[in-house]
């Protein structure tokens, strides 16, 4: 017994780790520490788990409460439903079906399957959303150009009257684009350009036969044959124009076929073209969304 106690006492100092000795800092070691970058002084994260994986361990029981946050929602971008390699979701399928129904309804209410003609010998040229009407008179050529983009004025939010359904209250959409009249004489190098538009208070007004449904906004001369007009050419604004001069300009257009009858027919043509392009846009959008 005495021998075992002596042996344990002799072996106990050998099992303890030797105490660490704190070495004094020299001036050179202090300067090296002060010159070291802050990043090098941080402890190395050798035992820290990756951030993406650590998100799974935040909840109780190994992160069971976080898995729902990383799952795609039902109806969101899920898988691929065909072999085309494109993404097609349930939302796309519902969108395509809605567009199909919308196209059918728009074709039902379409008034003109073909674009209406303008009386007075006007020839029509259409390039996408832009249309040009041409007419020749002795010694002159008249062109009227307009674009149907943004040509439908915003509708007023009128509440339906009593006993009248909401769908019966909706008025027909009418396209009233700005249009530019160019008068080109054969023996001159200048073109008279008149910028016209439909005032909102004149559209749809009845009972005033003498009132013009369109007005001239600006008048200028531009070089004939050049597509880019020069801003350095003088432009006359009719807001401050003498009424006698303005009336002569309106008579000048009427003598060349640009009068109220022409303006009415241009609205009908523009409305038909706008509706035609709208249906085409819906069809293109359906083809874009739908799986081909």
GROMACS elastic network, one bead per residue, 0.5 to 0.9 nm:
[ bonds ]
;  ai    aj funct       b0    kb
    1     4     6  0.53135   500
    1     5     6  0.65558   500
    1     6     6  0.88332   500
    2     5     6  0.53456   500
    2     6     6  0.63744   500
    2     7     6  0.88301   500
    3     6     6  0.51685   500
    3     7     6  0.63156   500
    3     8     6  0.88853   500
    4     7     6  0.51017   500
    4     8     6  0.62848   500
    4     9     6  0.86459   500
    5     8     6  0.52500   500
    5     9     6  0.62092   500
    5    10     6  0.86005   500
    6     9     6  0.52436   500
    6    10     6  0.62166   500
    6    11     6  0.87850   500
    7    10     6  0.50816   500
    7    11     6  0.62414   500
    7    12     6  0.87396   500
    8    11     6  0.51826   500
    8    12     6  0.60624   500
    9    12     6  0.54412   500
    9    13     6  0.77080   500
   10    13     6  0.68545   500
   10    14     6  0.78454   500
   11    14     6  0.53897   500
   11    15     6  0.66876   500
   12    15     6  0.54022   500
   12    16     6  0.68615   500
   13    16     6  0.55379   500
   13    17     6  0.83802   500
   13    18     6  0.89429   500
   14    17     6  0.76631   500
   14    18     6  0.87488   500
   16    19     6  0.86391   500
   17    20     6  0.87841   500
   25    28     6  0.80867   500
   25    29     6  0.60995   500
   25    30     6  0.64966   500
   26    29     6  0.52685   500
   26    30     6  0.63185   500
   26    31     6  0.87225   500
   27    30     6  0.51641   500
   27    31     6  0.62325   500
   27    32     6  0.86815   500
   28    31     6  0.52134   500
   28    32     6  0.62628   500
   28    33     6  0.87866   500
   29    32     6  0.50884   500
   29    33     6  0.63038   500
   29    34     6  0.87102   500
   30    33     6  0.52098   500
   30    34     6  0.62453   500
   30    35     6  0.86571   500
   31    34     6  0.51036   500
   31    35     6  0.61211   500
   31    36     6  0.86108   500
   32    35     6  0.51928   500
   32    36     6  0.61978   500
   33    36     6  0.51930   500
   33    37     6  0.85147   500
   33    41     6  0.83900   500
   34    37     6  0.80941   500
   36    39     6  0.83243   500
   36    40     6  0.66322   500
   36    41     6  0.72944   500
   37    40     6  0.54557   500
   37    41     6  0.68696   500
   38    41     6  0.52850   500
   38    42     6  0.68311   500
   39    42     6  0.55152   500
   39    43     6  0.87682   500
   40    43     6  0.79304   500
   40    44     6  0.87159   500
   41    44     6  0.89058   500
   42    45     6  0.87482   500
   43    46     6  0.85808   500
   44    47     6  0.82781   500
   44    48     6  0.89503   500
   45    48     6  0.52076   500
   45    49     6  0.84838   500
   46    49     6  0.83979   500
   48    51     6  0.86166   500
   49    52     6  0.86282   500
   49    53     6  0.69474   500
   49    54     6  0.62121   500
   50    53     6  0.54216   500
   50    54     6  0.60344   500
   50    55     6  0.89296   500
   51    55     6  0.65100   500
   52    55     6  0.56245   500
   52    56     6  0.75967   500
   53    56     6  0.56387   500
   53    57     6  0.74290   500
   54    57     6  0.53094   500
   54    58     6  0.68286   500
   54    63     6  0.89181   500
   55    58     6  0.55712   500
   55    59     6  0.82411   500
   55    63     6  0.72946   500
   55    66     6  0.73964   500
   56    59     6  0.70333   500
   56    62     6  0.64435   500
   56    64     6  0.74845   500
   56    65     6  0.84758   500
   56    66     6  0.63677   500
   56    67     6  0.74757   500
   57    60     6  0.74625   500
   57    61     6  0.78285   500
   57    64     6  0.82365   500
   57    66     6  0.85778   500
   58    61     6  0.88724   500
   58    62     6  0.71444   500
   58    63     6  0.53820   500
   58    64     6  0.87240   500
   58    65     6  0.82841   500
   58    66     6  0.77354   500
   59    62     6  0.60888   500
   59    64     6  0.60106   500
   59    65     6  0.54478   500
   59    66     6  0.66600   500
   60    63     6  0.57092   500
   60    64     6  0.66611   500
   60    65     6  0.72888   500
   61    64     6  0.63015   500
   61    65     6  0.87109   500
   62    65     6  0.86421   500
   63    66     6  0.56311   500
   63    67     6  0.71820   500
   64    67     6  0.60207   500
   64    68     6  0.83403   500
   65    68     6  0.68332   500
   65    69     6  0.82757   500
   66    69     6  0.55273   500
   66    70     6  0.70865   500
   67    70     6  0.54282   500
   67    71     6  0.66462   500
   68    71     6  0.53901   500
   68    72     6  0.85040   500
   69    72     6  0.81353   500
   72    75     6  0.83885   500
   72    76     6  0.64435   500
   72    77     6  0.72866   500
   72    78     6  0.70247   500
   73    76     6  0.53971   500
   73    77     6  0.80858   500
   73    78     6  0.83370   500
   74    77     6  0.84981   500
   74    78     6  0.79446   500
   74    90     6  0.88613   500
   75    78     6  0.71960   500
   75    89     6  0.65665   500
   75    90     6  0.55222   500
   75    91     6  0.62618   500
   76    89     6  0.67041   500
   76    90     6  0.76420   500
   76    91     6  0.74657   500
   77    80     6  0.89445   500
   77    87     6  0.74041   500
   77    88     6  0.77247   500
   77    89     6  0.59487   500
   77    90     6  0.85965   500
   77    91     6  0.88537   500
   78    87     6  0.80008   500
   78    88     6  0.80232   500
   78    89     6  0.63997   500
   78    90     6  0.86892   500
   79    87     6  0.68545   500
   79    88     6  0.73209   500
   79    89     6  0.73363   500
   80    83     6  0.75258   500
   80    84     6  0.84051   500
   80    85     6  0.68347   500
   80    86     6  0.65341   500
   80    87     6  0.52878   500
   80    88     6  0.58533   500
   80    89     6  0.76679   500
   81    84     6  0.86348   500
   81    85     6  0.87185   500
   81    86     6  0.83662   500
   81    87     6  0.75029   500
   81    88     6  0.61003   500
   81    89     6  0.77602   500
   81   291     6  0.85395   500
   82    85     6  0.70189   500
   82    86     6  0.77628   500
   82    87     6  0.86684   500
   82    88     6  0.80976   500
   82   291     6  0.77456   500
   83    86     6  0.78893   500
   84    87     6  0.87014   500
   84   291     6  0.81624   500
   84   292     6  0.80560   500
   86   291     6  0.81097   500
   87   291     6  0.87862   500
   88    91     6  0.80498   500
   88    92     6  0.59943   500
   88    93     6  0.74043   500
   88   289     6  0.80658   500
   88   290     6  0.78316   500
   88   291     6  0.69033   500
   89    92     6  0.51118   500
   89    93     6  0.65010   500
   89    94     6  0.88367   500
   90    93     6  0.50249   500
   90    94     6  0.63129   500
   90    95     6  0.85210   500
   91    94     6  0.51649   500
   91    95     6  0.60297   500
   91    96     6  0.86144   500
   92    96     6  0.60973   500
   92    97     6  0.85947   500
   92   289     6  0.61320   500
   92   290     6  0.68452   500
   92   291     6  0.87790   500
   93    96     6  0.52240   500
   93    97     6  0.63235   500
   93    98     6  0.87013   500
   93   289     6  0.79740   500
   93   290     6  0.68004   500
   93   291     6  0.84501   500
   94    97     6  0.51128   500
   94    98     6  0.61878   500
   94    99     6  0.86828   500
   95    98     6  0.51076   500
   95    99     6  0.62730   500
   95   100     6  0.87238   500
   95   286     6  0.80067   500
   95   289     6  0.75104   500
   95   290     6  0.83259   500
   96    99     6  0.50845   500
   96   100     6  0.62544   500
   96   101     6  0.88117   500
   96   285     6  0.84008   500
   96   286     6  0.54329   500
   96   287     6  0.81394   500
   96   289     6  0.62613   500
   96   290     6  0.56885   500
   97   100     6  0.50721   500
   97   101     6  0.64222   500
   97   102     6  0.86448   500
   97   286     6  0.84104   500
   97   290     6  0.88166   500
   98   101     6  0.52475   500
   98   102     6  0.61593   500
   98   103     6  0.86776   500
   98   286     6  0.89812   500
   99   103     6  0.60579   500
   99   104     6  0.86224   500
   99   282     6  0.66048   500
   99   283     6  0.76997   500
   99   285     6  0.79557   500
   99   286     6  0.60173   500
  100   103     6  0.52419   500
  100   104     6  0.64197   500
  100   105     6  0.88424   500
  100   282     6  0.84416   500
  100   283     6  0.80393   500
  100   286     6  0.72591   500
  101   104     6  0.52169   500
  101   105     6  0.63619   500
  101   106     6  0.87499   500
  102   105     6  0.51834   500
  102   106     6  0.61757   500
  102   107     6  0.86347   500
  102   279     6  0.89133   500
  102   282     6  0.80257   500
  103   106     6  0.51488   500
  103   107     6  0.61644   500
  103   108     6  0.86349   500
  103   279     6  0.63552   500
  103   280     6  0.89261   500
  103   282     6  0.66480   500
  103   283     6  0.71942   500
  104   107     6  0.52522   500
  104   108     6  0.63147   500
  105   108     6  0.51100   500
  105   109     6  0.66530   500
  105   110     6  0.87628   500
  106   109     6  0.54030   500
  106   110     6  0.61071   500
  106   275     6  0.83221   500
  106   278     6  0.89477   500
  106   279     6  0.69381   500
  107   110     6  0.50139   500
  107   111     6  0.85855   500
  107   113     6  0.88461   500
  107   279     6  0.76292   500
  108   111     6  0.83769   500
  110   113     6  0.69008   500
  110   272     6  0.80138   500
  110   275     6  0.73209   500
  110   276     6  0.81436   500
  111   272     6  0.74167   500
  112   115     6  0.62436   500
  112   116     6  0.71103   500
  112   272     6  0.61495   500
  112   273     6  0.89237   500
  112   275     6  0.89988   500
  112   276     6  0.85635   500
  113   116     6  0.89376   500
  113   272     6  0.83496   500
  113   276     6  0.81329   500
  114   272     6  0.81354   500
  114   273     6  0.88881   500
  114   276     6  0.88431   500
  115   269     6  0.63752   500
  115   270     6  0.88211   500
  115   272     6  0.62091   500
  115   273     6  0.66242   500
  115   276     6  0.87122   500
  116   265     6  0.83983   500
  116   268     6  0.74492   500
  116   269     6  0.57322   500
  116   272     6  0.75899   500
  117   122     6  0.79725   500
  117   123     6  0.83290   500
  117   124     6  0.78508   500
  117   265     6  0.80597   500
  117   269     6  0.72904   500
  118   121     6  0.74393   500
  118   122     6  0.60495   500
  118   123     6  0.80072   500
  118   124     6  0.83217   500
  118   133     6  0.86059   500
  118   262     6  0.71770   500
  118   265     6  0.59520   500
  118   266     6  0.71033   500
  118   269     6  0.76814   500
  119   122     6  0.65161   500
  119   261     6  0.87853   500
  119   262     6  0.75446   500
  119   265     6  0.79255   500
  120   135     6  0.82297   500
  120   257     6  0.69161   500
  120   262     6  0.83353   500
  121   134     6  0.83950   500
  121   135     6  0.63795   500
  121   136     6  0.83568   500
  122   133     6  0.58157   500
  122   134     6  0.53778   500
  122   136     6  0.83300   500
  122   143     6  0.89869   500
  123   132     6  0.80884   500
  123   133     6  0.54069   500
  123   134     6  0.50810   500
  123   135     6  0.65231   500
  124   131     6  0.70755   500
  124   132     6  0.58436   500
  124   134     6  0.66337   500
  125   130     6  0.84809   500
  125   131     6  0.56774   500
  125   132     6  0.51118   500
  125   133     6  0.64406   500
  125   134     6  0.81586   500
  126   129     6  0.73246   500
  126   130     6  0.59191   500
  126   132     6  0.63923   500
  126   133     6  0.88615   500
  127   130     6  0.52812   500
  127   131     6  0.62108   500
  127   132     6  0.84818   500
  128   131     6  0.77754   500
  128   147     6  0.89473   500
  128   277     6  0.79595   500
  129   146     6  0.85462   500
  129   147     6  0.55929   500
  129   148     6  0.55814   500
  129   149     6  0.66106   500
  129   273     6  0.76885   500
  129   274     6  0.75685   500
  129   277     6  0.73061   500
  130   145     6  0.73224   500
  130   146     6  0.58785   500
  130   148     6  0.65916   500
  130   149     6  0.83905   500
  131   144     6  0.82869   500
  131   145     6  0.58312   500
  131   146     6  0.56078   500
  131   147     6  0.63008   500
  131   148     6  0.82039   500
  131   270     6  0.84598   500
  131   273     6  0.88810   500
  132   143     6  0.67060   500
  132   144     6  0.56021   500
  132   146     6  0.66017   500
  132   147     6  0.88776   500
  133   142     6  0.81779   500
  133   143     6  0.55052   500
  133   144     6  0.50269   500
  133   145     6  0.64322   500
  133   146     6  0.88492   500
  134   141     6  0.73134   500
  134   142     6  0.58431   500
  134   144     6  0.66084   500
  134   145     6  0.88541   500
  135   140     6  0.87089   500
  135   141     6  0.60030   500
  135   142     6  0.52396   500
  135   143     6  0.64379   500
  135   144     6  0.87786   500
  135   256     6  0.86582   500
  135   257     6  0.86115   500
  136   139     6  0.79927   500
  136   140     6  0.60455   500
  136   142     6  0.61540   500
  136   143     6  0.86914   500
  137   140     6  0.52889   500
  137   141     6  0.62084   500
  137   142     6  0.78415   500
  137   256     6  0.77301   500
  138   141     6  0.81512   500
  139   184     6  0.85722   500
  139   185     6  0.59400   500
  139   186     6  0.55311   500
  139   187     6  0.80216   500
  140   183     6  0.68618   500
  140   184     6  0.55174   500
  140   186     6  0.59220   500
  141   182     6  0.80834   500
  141   183     6  0.60075   500
  141   184     6  0.51953   500
  141   185     6  0.65820   500
  141   186     6  0.79073   500
  142   181     6  0.70267   500
  142   182     6  0.56636   500
  142   184     6  0.63606   500
  142   185     6  0.88888   500
  142   256     6  0.76053   500
  143   180     6  0.79969   500
  143   181     6  0.57645   500
  143   182     6  0.52431   500
  143   183     6  0.68013   500
  143   184     6  0.84264   500
  144   179     6  0.64846   500
  144   180     6  0.55171   500
  144   182     6  0.64899   500
  144   258     6  0.88923   500
  145   178     6  0.86996   500
  145   179     6  0.55294   500
  145   180     6  0.53129   500
  145   181     6  0.67481   500
  145   182     6  0.84285   500
  146   177     6  0.64086   500
  146   178     6  0.62152   500
  146   180     6  0.66109   500
  146   270     6  0.83913   500
  147   150     6  0.83151   500
  147   151     6  0.75614   500
  147   177     6  0.65021   500
  147   178     6  0.75217   500
  147   179     6  0.76340   500
  147   270     6  0.82426   500
  148   151     6  0.51589   500
  148   152     6  0.80688   500
  148   175     6  0.70491   500
  148   176     6  0.80379   500
  148   177     6  0.60094   500
  148   178     6  0.86847   500
  148   270     6  0.63454   500
  148   271     6  0.80217   500
  148   273     6  0.74053   500
  148   274     6  0.58150   500
  149   152     6  0.80776   500
  149   177     6  0.79869   500
  149   274     6  0.77459   500
  150   153     6  0.76037   500
  150   175     6  0.85057   500
  150   177     6  0.77307   500
  151   174     6  0.82525   500
  151   175     6  0.51059   500
  151   176     6  0.53509   500
  151   178     6  0.76079   500
  151   270     6  0.84956   500
  151   271     6  0.87725   500
  151   274     6  0.83145   500
  152   155     6  0.85260   500
  152   173     6  0.68753   500
  152   174     6  0.59529   500
  152   176     6  0.61548   500
  152   177     6  0.75241   500
  152   271     6  0.84751   500
  152   274     6  0.87619   500
  153   173     6  0.84904   500
  153   174     6  0.78319   500
  153   175     6  0.74438   500
  153   176     6  0.75098   500
  153   200     6  0.83176   500
  155   158     6  0.85797   500
  155   171     6  0.84651   500
  155   173     6  0.83709   500
  158   161     6  0.88540   500
  158   169     6  0.82750   500
  158   170     6  0.89088   500
  159   166     6  0.78432   500
  159   169     6  0.81650   500
  160   163     6  0.82907   500
  160   164     6  0.60610   500
  160   165     6  0.65724   500
  160   166     6  0.56062   500
  160   167     6  0.87850   500
  160   168     6  0.83066   500
  160   169     6  0.58709   500
  160   170     6  0.87715   500
  161   164     6  0.54830   500
  161   165     6  0.79305   500
  161   166     6  0.85808   500
  161   169     6  0.81072   500
  162   165     6  0.82849   500
  164   167     6  0.85276   500
  164   168     6  0.67000   500
  164   169     6  0.71432   500
  165   168     6  0.53201   500
  165   169     6  0.65919   500
  166   169     6  0.52094   500
  166   170     6  0.68534   500
  167   170     6  0.55501   500
  167   171     6  0.89601   500
  168   171     6  0.79819   500
  170   173     6  0.87685   500
  171   174     6  0.88302   500
  173   271     6  0.76680   500
  174   267     6  0.72515   500
  174   268     6  0.79459   500
  174   270     6  0.82660   500
  174   271     6  0.55639   500
  174   272     6  0.89641   500
  174   274     6  0.89834   500
  175   267     6  0.60599   500
  175   268     6  0.77873   500
  175   269     6  0.86783   500
  175   270     6  0.57248   500
  175   272     6  0.83548   500
  175   273     6  0.88975   500
  175   274     6  0.70222   500
  176   197     6  0.78997   500
  176   198     6  0.63831   500
  176   203     6  0.84778   500
  176   266     6  0.83284   500
  176   267     6  0.57053   500
  176   268     6  0.89379   500
  176   270     6  0.71313   500
  176   271     6  0.76215   500
  177   197     6  0.68347   500
  177   198     6  0.73168   500
  177   266     6  0.89183   500
  177   267     6  0.77481   500
  177   270     6  0.73791   500
  178   195     6  0.75647   500
  178   196     6  0.58945   500
  178   198     6  0.68123   500
  179   194     6  0.85947   500
  179   195     6  0.63055   500
  179   196     6  0.53701   500
  179   197     6  0.61982   500
  179   198     6  0.89676   500
  180   193     6  0.69101   500
  180   194     6  0.57727   500
  180   196     6  0.59117   500
  180   197     6  0.84937   500
  181   192     6  0.81060   500
  181   193     6  0.57900   500
  181   194     6  0.51322   500
  181   195     6  0.64805   500
  181   196     6  0.74742   500
  181   253     6  0.85771   500
  181   258     6  0.85416   500
  182   191     6  0.63725   500
  182   192     6  0.56839   500
  182   194     6  0.64995   500
  182   195     6  0.88436   500
  183   191     6  0.57676   500
  183   192     6  0.51812   500
  183   193     6  0.66199   500
  183   194     6  0.84878   500
  184   187     6  0.88526   500
  184   188     6  0.77151   500
  184   189     6  0.83305   500
  184   190     6  0.71451   500
  184   192     6  0.66973   500
  184   193     6  0.89379   500
  184   224     6  0.73282   500
  185   188     6  0.56959   500
  185   189     6  0.79691   500
  185   190     6  0.78438   500
  185   191     6  0.72942   500
  185   192     6  0.88816   500
  186   189     6  0.81674   500
  188   191     6  0.78809   500
  188   224     6  0.81344   500
  189   222     6  0.86804   500
  189   223     6  0.61231   500
  189   224     6  0.52645   500
  189   225     6  0.83359   500
  190   221     6  0.61930   500
  190   222     6  0.56745   500
  190   224     6  0.50307   500
  190   225     6  0.88145   500
  191   220     6  0.83537   500
  191   221     6  0.55285   500
  191   222     6  0.52381   500
  191   223     6  0.60225   500
  191   224     6  0.53236   500
  191   225     6  0.86133   500
  192   219     6  0.73729   500
  192   220     6  0.61261   500
  192   222     6  0.66646   500
  192   223     6  0.89900   500
  193   218     6  0.81424   500
  193   219     6  0.56985   500
  193   220     6  0.53447   500
  193   221     6  0.59243   500
  193   222     6  0.69600   500
  194   216     6  0.65703   500
  194   217     6  0.74650   500
  194   218     6  0.58488   500
  194   220     6  0.67459   500
  194   221     6  0.88646   500
  195   215     6  0.86461   500
  195   216     6  0.59058   500
  195   217     6  0.55571   500
  195   218     6  0.50923   500
  195   219     6  0.63617   500
  195   220     6  0.86957   500
  196   214     6  0.67694   500
  196   215     6  0.55633   500
  196   217     6  0.54797   500
  196   218     6  0.72900   500
  197   213     6  0.89232   500
  197   214     6  0.56431   500
  197   215     6  0.57172   500
  197   216     6  0.66836   500
  197   217     6  0.70167   500
  198   201     6  0.86108   500
  198   202     6  0.71726   500
  198   203     6  0.68719   500
  198   213     6  0.63501   500
  198   215     6  0.63855   500
  198   263     6  0.88380   500
  199   202     6  0.54283   500
  199   203     6  0.65878   500
  199   213     6  0.72401   500
  199   214     6  0.64070   500
  199   215     6  0.71443   500
  200   203     6  0.54501   500
  200   204     6  0.86764   500
  201   204     6  0.80613   500
  201   205     6  0.74648   500
  202   205     6  0.54733   500
  202   206     6  0.87829   500
  202   211     6  0.81345   500
  202   212     6  0.76940   500
  202   213     6  0.54172   500
  202   214     6  0.76000   500
  203   206     6  0.89138   500
  203   213     6  0.63720   500
  203   214     6  0.84716   500
  204   213     6  0.85420   500
  205   208     6  0.73795   500
  205   213     6  0.83056   500
  206   209     6  0.76424   500
  208   211     6  0.55006   500
  208   212     6  0.87298   500
  209   212     6  0.80557   500
  211   214     6  0.89488   500
  211   260     6  0.88399   500
  212   215     6  0.69656   500
  212   259     6  0.80907   500
  212   260     6  0.63017   500
  213   259     6  0.88596   500
  213   260     6  0.62634   500
  213   263     6  0.72351   500
  213   264     6  0.81160   500
  214   259     6  0.85371   500
  214   260     6  0.74560   500
  214   263     6  0.70366   500
  215   250     6  0.82036   500
  216   219     6  0.76532   500
  216   237     6  0.87958   500
  216   238     6  0.69227   500
  216   246     6  0.81710   500
  216   249     6  0.83151   500
  216   250     6  0.76981   500
  217   236     6  0.84700   500
  217   237     6  0.61467   500
  217   238     6  0.55159   500
  217   239     6  0.73510   500
  218   235     6  0.65306   500
  218   236     6  0.54648   500
  218   238     6  0.59336   500
  218   239     6  0.87173   500
  219   234     6  0.87282   500
  219   235     6  0.57563   500
  219   236     6  0.50466   500
  219   237     6  0.67278   500
  219   238     6  0.77700   500
  220   233     6  0.72198   500
  220   234     6  0.62383   500
  220   236     6  0.61648   500
  221   233     6  0.69585   500
  221   234     6  0.74819   500
  221   235     6  0.77013   500
  222   225     6  0.89478   500
  222   226     6  0.80146   500
  222   229     6  0.60907   500
  222   230     6  0.70027   500
  222   233     6  0.71862   500
  223   226     6  0.60001   500
  223   227     6  0.88378   500
  223   229     6  0.73874   500
  223   230     6  0.83085   500
  224   227     6  0.85694   500
  226   229     6  0.68522   500
  229   232     6  0.88613   500
  229   233     6  0.83633   500
  230   233     6  0.57646   500
  231   234     6  0.76654   500
  231   235     6  0.83496   500
  232   235     6  0.87273   500
  236   239     6  0.89886   500
  236   240     6  0.89430   500
  236   241     6  0.81662   500
  237   240     6  0.66521   500
  237   241     6  0.70113   500
  238   242     6  0.80288   500
  238   243     6  0.89267   500
  238   246     6  0.72635   500
  239   242     6  0.88269   500
  240   243     6  0.89456   500
  241   244     6  0.85260   500
  241   245     6  0.71071   500
  241   246     6  0.66497   500
  242   245     6  0.54711   500
  242   246     6  0.63171   500
  242   247     6  0.88199   500
  243   247     6  0.60762   500
  243   248     6  0.86197   500
  244   247     6  0.52090   500
  244   248     6  0.64123   500
  244   249     6  0.88310   500
  245   248     6  0.51681   500
  245   249     6  0.63954   500
  245   250     6  0.88660   500
  246   249     6  0.51037   500
  246   250     6  0.63877   500
  246   251     6  0.87213   500
  247   250     6  0.50939   500
  247   251     6  0.61940   500
  247   252     6  0.85100   500
  248   251     6  0.50109   500
  248   252     6  0.60168   500
  248   253     6  0.87360   500
  249   253     6  0.64501   500
  249   254     6  0.87232   500
  250   253     6  0.52178   500
  250   254     6  0.62261   500
  250   255     6  0.87188   500
  250   258     6  0.85762   500
  250   259     6  0.80294   500
  251   255     6  0.61160   500
  251   256     6  0.87210   500
  251   259     6  0.84514   500
  252   255     6  0.53970   500
  252   256     6  0.68110   500
  252   258     6  0.87216   500
  253   256     6  0.52075   500
  253   257     6  0.65050   500
  253   258     6  0.50908   500
  253   259     6  0.67659   500
  254   257     6  0.51011   500
  254   260     6  0.82547   500
  255   258     6  0.73161   500
  255   259     6  0.81496   500
  256   259     6  0.83590   500
  257   261     6  0.86436   500
  257   262     6  0.68705   500
  258   261     6  0.77871   500
  258   262     6  0.55146   500
  258   263     6  0.70063   500
  259   262     6  0.52384   500
  259   263     6  0.61579   500
  259   264     6  0.87160   500
  260   264     6  0.61168   500
  260   265     6  0.86159   500
  261   264     6  0.51966   500
  261   265     6  0.63370   500
  261   266     6  0.85944   500
  262   265     6  0.51661   500
  262   266     6  0.60369   500
  262   267     6  0.87020   500
  263   267     6  0.63517   500
  263   268     6  0.88208   500
  264   267     6  0.52517   500
  264   268     6  0.65472   500
  264   269     6  0.88195   500
  265   268     6  0.50206   500
  265   269     6  0.61484   500
  265   270     6  0.85020   500
  266   270     6  0.59238   500
  266   271     6  0.83851   500
  267   270     6  0.50883   500
  267   271     6  0.59471   500
  267   272     6  0.85121   500
  268   271     6  0.51963   500
  268   272     6  0.62255   500
  268   273     6  0.86390   500
  269   272     6  0.52331   500
  269   273     6  0.61697   500
  269   274     6  0.85659   500
  270   273     6  0.50611   500
  270   274     6  0.59823   500
  270   275     6  0.85369   500
  271   274     6  0.51101   500
  271   275     6  0.61625   500
  271   276     6  0.85243   500
  272   275     6  0.52236   500
  272   276     6  0.61038   500
  272   277     6  0.86605   500
  273   276     6  0.50039   500
  273   277     6  0.61472   500
  273   278     6  0.84927   500
  274   277     6  0.51832   500
  274   278     6  0.60658   500
  274   279     6  0.87407   500
  275   279     6  0.63023   500
  275   280     6  0.86204   500
  276   279     6  0.53658   500
  276   280     6  0.63279   500
  276   281     6  0.86879   500
  277   281     6  0.60488   500
  277   282     6  0.86552   500
  278   281     6  0.50053   500
  278   282     6  0.63234   500
  278   283     6  0.87254   500
  279   282     6  0.50788   500
  279   283     6  0.62742   500
  279   284     6  0.86628   500
  280   283     6  0.50721   500
  280   284     6  0.61872   500
  280   285     6  0.85407   500
  281   284     6  0.50764   500
  281   285     6  0.60508   500
  281   286     6  0.85421   500
  282   285     6  0.50028   500
  282   286     6  0.60968   500
  282   287     6  0.86324   500
  283   286     6  0.50714   500
  283   287     6  0.62491   500
  283   288     6  0.85848   500
  284   287     6  0.51113   500
  284   288     6  0.61294   500
  284   289     6  0.86953   500
  285   289     6  0.61873   500
  285   290     6  0.84127   500
  286   289     6  0.52128   500
  286   290     6  0.57405   500
  287   290     6  0.52487   500
  287   291     6  0.75967   500
  287   292     6  0.73337   500
  288   291     6  0.78722   500
  288   292     6  0.85286   500
  289   292     6  0.88982   500
